[in-house]
């Protein structure tokens, strides 16, 4: 996989992350019963975004060196492979976004009043994101060492 497609994938995941953070801020303003969980999700997503931005910087640095260090490319390919942490993270974020996105039409009124997660579901989502973030952070630290 070339560095440009790696960069594109990381940027796509960053965009989804920012989108979900934005939706969470909207929930914080409108759904009182969700405030604690929304804050937890927002904090985890902001932390994830920092790791993704660090990964992006490393890939861009790799590109500026004309890809002379093939071991770095291998590290990123393992993160991006089918079922890899970056792609799993993207899938999880898309699921989270679809669950949090405002509904259209008559369902919009109902969604403004109801937090879309059941008890324990937020913790499971946060644990999964934290695990993926840790894996990507570890890969980043190994790569920089």
Backbone as CSV, one residue per row, in Angstrom:
resi,resn,N_x,N_y,N_z,CA_x,CA_y,CA_z,C_x,C_y,C_z
1,UNK,0.857,-1.177,0.000,0.000,0.000,0.000,0.900,1.236,0.000
2,UNK,0.550,2.190,-0.806,1.382,3.378,-0.906,1.031,4.390,0.181
3,UNK,1.979,5.267,0.524,1.758,6.242,1.589,0.572,7.179,1.341
4,UNK,0.262,7.459,0.080,-0.857,8.351,-0.210,-2.179,7.713,0.207
5,UNK,-2.356,6.421,-0.054,-3.606,5.773,0.356,-3.665,5.609,1.874
6,UNK,-2.508,5.429,2.505,-2.468,5.376,3.970,-2.915,6.725,4.533
7,UNK,-2.366,7.796,3.961,-2.741,9.146,4.393,-4.241,9.358,4.213
8,UNK,-4.766,8.956,3.075,-6.196,9.113,2.807,-7.064,8.371,3.801
9,UNK,-6.648,7.171,4.163,-7.424,6.388,5.126,-7.401,7.037,6.508
10,UNK,-6.222,7.490,6.928,-6.126,8.148,8.240,-6.974,9.418,8.258
11,UNK,-6.930,10.188,7.175,-7.738,11.406,7.095,-9.227,11.068,7.141
12,UNK,-9.627,9.998,6.461,-11.037,9.579,6.487,-11.478,9.230,7.907
13,UNK,-10.632,8.515,8.637,-10.968,8.150,10.017,-11.002,9.405,10.893
14,UNK,-10.074,10.335,10.657,-10.094,11.604,11.394,-11.382,12.375,11.133
15,UNK,-11.848,12.386,9.899,-13.079,13.096,9.568,-14.285,12.466,10.261
16,UNK,-14.335,11.149,10.278,-15.440,10.466,10.964,-15.382,10.775,12.458
17,UNK,-14.178,10.751,13.023,-14.002,11.060,14.443,-14.510,12.458,14.753
18,UNK,-14.123,13.428,13.937,-14.570,14.814,14.144,-16.081,14.929,13.996
19,UNK,-16.650,14.196,13.062,-18.094,14.204,12.865,-18.823,13.683,14.105
20,UNK,-18.329,12.593,14.664,-18.965,12.025,15.854,-18.797,12.961,17.051
21,UNK,-17.633,13.599,17.161,-17.420,14.573,18.249,-18.430,15.709,18.130
22,UNK,-18.646,16.195,16.918,-19.609,17.269,16.686,-21.023,16.844,17.090
23,UNK,-21.400,15.626,16.723,-22.713,15.114,17.090,-22.832,15.012,18.612
24,UNK,-21.754,14.590,19.261,-21.759,14.478,20.726,-21.962,15.841,21.379
25,UNK,-21.322,16.871,20.831,-21.528,18.216,21.375,-22.988,18.647,21.225
26,UNK,-23.616,18.266,20.120,-25.036,18.574,19.943,-25.877,17.863,21.001
27,UNK,-25.554,16.597,21.296,-26.278,15.862,22.337,-26.062,16.501,23.704
28,UNK,-24.840,16.949,23.977,-24.573,17.592,25.266,-25.471,18.799,25.467
29,UNK,-25.765,19.478,24.384,-26.610,20.664,24.482,-28.093,20.310,24.597
30,UNK,-28.508,19.157,24.073,-29.932,18.878,23.982,-30.497,17.736,24.783
31,UNK,-29.669,16.805,25.257,-30.188,15.636,25.958,-29.543,15.562,27.342
32,UNK,-30.287,16.002,28.348,-29.733,16.065,29.693,-29.346,14.703,30.259
33,UNK,-30.133,13.691,30.007,-29.881,12.383,30.595,-28.624,11.722,30.043
34,UNK,-28.084,12.250,28.971,-26.921,11.634,28.338,-25.626,12.366,28.646
35,UNK,-25.655,13.390,29.447,-24.498,14.271,29.598,-23.238,13.546,30.071
36,UNK,-23.327,12.663,31.049,-22.139,11.965,31.555,-21.545,11.051,30.480
37,UNK,-22.391,10.294,29.826,-21.920,9.375,28.791,-21.388,10.123,27.571
38,UNK,-22.030,11.224,27.226,-21.565,12.019,26.089,-20.183,12.585,26.379
39,UNK,-19.972,13.027,27.595,-18.654,13.555,27.975,-17.606,12.456,27.880
40,UNK,-17.936,11.251,28.336,-16.990,10.132,28.244,-16.652,9.811,26.789
41,UNK,-17.667,9.761,25.940,-17.437,9.469,24.522,-16.594,10.576,23.893
42,UNK,-16.945,11.819,24.180,-16.207,12.954,23.609,-14.748,12.925,24.030
43,UNK,-14.495,12.659,25.299,-13.111,12.589,25.787,-12.323,11.485,25.088
44,UNK,-12.937,10.324,24.955,-12.265,9.201,24.293,-12.004,9.514,22.824
45,UNK,-12.956,10.132,22.165,-12.784,10.479,20.755,-11.722,11.557,20.558
46,UNK,-11.663,12.521,21.468,-10.604,13.535,21.380,-9.230,12.897,21.552
47,UNK,-9.126,11.957,22.454,-7.874,11.233,22.666,-7.508,10.405,21.434
48,UNK,-8.500,9.748,20.856,-8.290,8.975,19.635,-7.825,9.886,18.500
49,UNK,-8.438,11.042,18.403,-8.063,11.990,17.355,-6.593,12.395,17.482
50,UNK,-6.117,12.573,18.707,-4.699,12.917,18.917,-3.776,11.816,18.395
51,UNK,-4.122,10.559,18.657,-3.315,9.434,18.167,-3.344,9.398,16.638
52,UNK,-4.519,9.591,16.055,-4.642,9.580,14.596,-3.842,10.717,13.963
53,UNK,-3.868,11.884,14.589,-3.096,13.006,14.059,-1.597,12.727,14.148
54,UNK,-1.162,12.062,15.196,0.247,11.672,15.319,0.622,10.674,14.232
55,UNK,-0.264,9.713,13.978,-0.020,8.750,12.896,0.085,9.465,11.553
56,UNK,-0.780,10.423,11.345,-0.764,11.180,10.094,0.553,11.941,9.932
57,UNK,1.032,12.530,11.013,2.311,13.249,10.949,3.468,12.321,10.582
58,UNK,3.468,11.119,11.144,4.524,10.157,10.839,4.459,9.740,9.369
59,UNK,3.261,9.505,8.861,3.119,9.123,7.448,3.566,10.270,6.541
60,UNK,3.189,11.479,6.885,3.599,12.625,6.071,5.119,12.813,6.104
61,UNK,5.716,12.558,7.256,7.177,12.638,7.362,7.820,11.551,6.497
62,UNK,7.231,10.376,6.511,7.704,9.271,5.681,7.642,9.669,4.203
63,UNK,6.537,10.297,3.815,6.391,10.728,2.426,7.421,11.784,2.062
64,UNK,7.704,12.699,2.984,8.668,13.756,2.684,10.089,13.208,2.566
65,UNK,10.349,12.039,3.153,11.654,11.377,3.013,11.681,10.470,1.793
66,UNK,10.664,10.604,0.944,10.532,9.795,-0.273,10.437,8.305,0.014
67,UNK,9.901,7.952,1.173,9.645,6.548,1.498,10.892,5.708,1.627
68,UNK,11.968,6.273,2.169,13.234,5.545,2.258,13.238,4.459,3.323
69,UNK,12.355,4.543,4.281,12.327,3.565,5.378,11.135,2.627,5.193
70,UNK,11.367,1.492,4.558,10.313,0.533,4.262,9.685,-0.100,5.480
71,UNK,10.414,-0.150,6.621,9.841,-0.752,7.829,8.673,0.071,8.346
72,UNK,8.739,1.387,8.178,7.623,2.231,8.598,6.383,1.926,7.772
73,UNK,6.569,1.759,6.497,5.442,1.452,5.627,4.803,0.126,6.044
74,UNK,5.616,-0.842,6.422,5.094,-2.137,6.864,4.248,-1.980,8.131
75,UNK,4.693,-1.109,9.042,3.939,-0.859,10.268,2.557,-0.309,9.934
76,UNK,2.509,0.651,9.028,1.229,1.249,8.671,0.353,0.296,7.878
77,UNK,0.952,-0.526,7.055,0.166,-1.514,6.325,-0.488,-2.497,7.282
78,UNK,0.213,-2.855,8.362,-0.382,-3.777,9.332,-1.535,-3.112,10.082
79,UNK,-1.443,-1.809,10.313,-2.537,-1.090,10.964,-3.762,-0.996,10.056
80,UNK,-3.509,-0.909,8.753,-4.598,-0.670,7.812,-5.153,-1.925,7.174
81,UNK,-4.529,-3.041,7.375,-4.994,-4.268,6.748,-6.429,-4.605,7.109
82,UNK,-7.021,-5.471,6.323,-8.397,-5.907,6.590,-8.459,-6.490,7.996
83,UNK,-9.307,-5.926,8.829,-9.412,-6.366,10.211,-8.365,-5.744,11.124
84,UNK,-7.545,-4.854,10.579,-6.530,-4.159,11.367,-7.161,-3.079,12.232
85,UNK,-6.393,-2.545,13.169,-6.939,-1.568,14.111,-7.530,-0.311,13.463
86,UNK,-6.889,0.202,12.431,-7.391,1.423,11.811,-8.716,1.185,11.090
87,UNK,-8.808,0.078,10.380,-10.054,-0.228,9.675,-11.169,-0.612,10.655
88,UNK,-10.818,-1.315,11.724,-11.800,-1.655,12.756,-12.295,-0.384,13.440
89,UNK,-11.368,0.531,13.682,-11.724,1.815,14.291,-12.688,2.572,13.390
90,UNK,-12.399,2.582,12.108,-13.276,3.266,11.145,-14.681,2.666,11.183
91,UNK,-14.762,1.356,11.194,-16.051,0.672,11.232,-16.808,1.004,12.515
92,UNK,-16.102,0.982,13.639,-16.727,1.282,14.933,-17.215,2.726,14.988
93,UNK,-16.423,3.639,14.445,-16.821,5.046,14.436,-18.035,5.274,13.526
94,UNK,-18.073,4.586,12.406,-19.234,4.704,11.518,-20.493,4.171,12.201
95,UNK,-20.349,3.080,12.950,-21.485,2.530,13.695,-21.947,3.522,14.761
96,UNK,-20.981,4.104,15.461,-21.284,5.084,16.492,-21.976,6.305,15.889
97,UNK,-21.450,6.763,14.759,-22.047,7.930,14.099,-23.476,7.628,13.659
98,UNK,-23.698,6.462,13.080,-25.057,6.143,12.608,-26.038,6.046,13.772
99,UNK,-25.558,5.613,14.912,-26.432,5.502,16.085,-26.747,6.891,16.668
100,UNK,-25.769,7.800,16.581,-25.936,9.121,17.180,-26.521,10.162,16.231
101,UNK,-26.403,9.938,14.924,-26.871,10.941,13.976,-28.352,11.228,14.169
102,UNK,-28.704,12.492,14.040,-30.118,12.851,14.178,-30.967,12.180,13.109
103,UNK,-32.140,11.800,13.510,-33.085,11.173,12.590,-33.726,12.240,11.702
104,UNK,-34.402,11.783,10.690,-35.138,12.666,9.780,-36.636,12.480,10.011
105,UNK,-37.407,13.493,9.735,-38.863,13.407,9.806,-39.409,13.267,11.217
106,UNK,-40.470,12.465,11.375,-41.149,12.320,12.667,-40.253,11.676,13.712
107,UNK,-39.304,10.859,13.261,-38.403,10.195,14.205,-37.439,11.199,14.837
108,UNK,-37.282,12.362,14.200,-36.385,13.386,14.723,-36.866,13.881,16.086
109,UNK,-38.169,14.072,16.232,-38.721,14.553,17.497,-38.420,13.551,18.607
110,UNK,-38.633,12.275,18.331,-38.385,11.234,19.318,-36.897,11.150,19.663
111,UNK,-36.024,11.265,18.656,-34.593,11.124,18.906,-34.041,12.273,19.726
112,UNK,-34.698,13.433,19.664,-34.250,14.556,20.474,-34.503,14.321,21.953
113,UNK,-35.420,13.415,22.257,-35.791,13.169,23.643,-35.131,11.934,24.241
114,UNK,-34.580,11.054,23.396,-34.098,9.763,23.865,-32.625,9.579,23.516
115,UNK,-31.838,9.205,24.513,-30.434,8.852,24.303,-30.423,7.491,23.621
116,UNK,-29.703,7.353,22.491,-29.826,6.133,21.687,-29.102,4.897,22.225
117,UNK,-28.390,5.013,23.324,-27.650,3.870,23.843,-28.337,3.275,25.050
118,UNK,-28.270,1.942,25.136,-28.770,1.242,26.305,-27.657,1.182,27.340
119,UNK,-28.042,0.873,28.558,-27.067,0.789,29.644,-25.976,-0.231,29.314
120,UNK,-24.742,0.135,29.509,-23.617,-0.752,29.245,-23.090,-0.668,27.818
121,UNK,-23.917,-0.190,26.915,-23.515,-0.102,25.519,-22.408,0.942,25.316
122,UNK,-22.509,2.043,26.031,-21.484,3.091,25.927,-20.154,2.566,26.446
123,UNK,-20.180,1.864,27.573,-18.938,1.323,28.141,-18.285,0.356,27.169
124,UNK,-19.075,-0.487,26.529,-18.545,-1.442,25.560,-17.904,-0.705,24.383
125,UNK,-18.571,0.320,23.890,-18.038,1.118,22.781,-16.749,1.814,23.193
126,UNK,-16.752,2.419,24.381,-15.560,3.118,24.867,-14.388,2.163,25.060
127,UNK,-14.665,0.983,25.597,-13.600,-0.009,25.785,-12.994,-0.426,24.448
128,UNK,-13.850,-0.624,23.461,-13.358,-0.997,22.133,-12.513,0.087,21.513
129,UNK,-12.973,1.336,21.588,-12.202,2.452,21.036,-10.880,2.635,21.776
130,UNK,-10.924,2.478,23.090,-9.698,2.613,23.877,-8.683,1.531,23.516
131,UNK,-9.145,0.324,23.307,-8.267,-0.776,22.916,-7.633,-0.505,21.550
132,UNK,-8.430,-0.042,20.600,-7.915,0.274,19.267,-6.927,1.436,19.318
133,UNK,-7.256,2.438,20.108,-6.372,3.590,20.271,-5.044,3.149,20.877
134,UNK,-5.102,2.264,21.848,-3.882,1.751,22.473,-3.016,0.990,21.492
135,UNK,-3.637,0.181,20.653,-2.893,-0.578,19.641,-2.215,0.363,18.656
136,UNK,-2.948,1.379,18.197,-2.373,2.335,17.255,-1.284,3.173,17.925
137,UNK,-1.490,3.536,19.173,-0.475,4.279,19.918,0.779,3.453,20.128
138,UNK,0.598,2.169,20.392,1.744,1.277,20.550,2.519,1.157,19.248
139,UNK,1.794,1.000,18.148,2.457,0.923,16.841,3.212,2.203,16.545
140,UNK,2.626,3.319,16.939,3.285,4.609,16.736,4.567,4.705,17.557
141,UNK,4.509,4.256,18.818,5.702,4.329,19.660,6.790,3.364,19.191
142,UNK,6.416,2.197,18.720,7.384,1.239,18.167,8.015,1.827,16.922
143,UNK,7.200,2.438,16.094,7.688,3.031,14.857,8.679,4.154,15.142
144,UNK,8.396,4.960,16.142,9.284,6.085,16.446,10.549,5.640,17.151
145,UNK,10.512,4.465,17.804,11.712,3.947,18.454,12.643,3.424,17.379
